[in-house]
Amino acid sequence: MPIVTIQMWEGQSVENKRAMARGITELLTPYMNNKPESIHIVFQEVPLESWASGGELSADRPDLQAKIAAGRPPSGD
């Protein structure tokens, strides 16, 4: 029973998670020698104030705040 854990900023839509789950399952199934139902995926959403990169909290980055204000989840950049 393979378990894939995806850590990402919070704010992804259910539709996006659904598409990621399908794509990851399709990608791994041939390599895992299992049925697709045996592949489990866990999405762990992390608030921007709990994620830092380059010594700077993501919540303090104006470019990410602008994306959030526009209703677009941060893409990991």
PyMOL commands that set and color helices and strands:
alter all, ss='L'
color gray80, all
select helices_A, chain A and resi 14-32+36-38+48-50+58-60+62-69
alter helices_A, ss='H'
color red, helices_A
select strands_A, chain A and resi 3-9+40-46+52-53+56-57
alter strands_A, ss='S'
color yellow, strands_A
deselect
rebuild
show_as cartoon
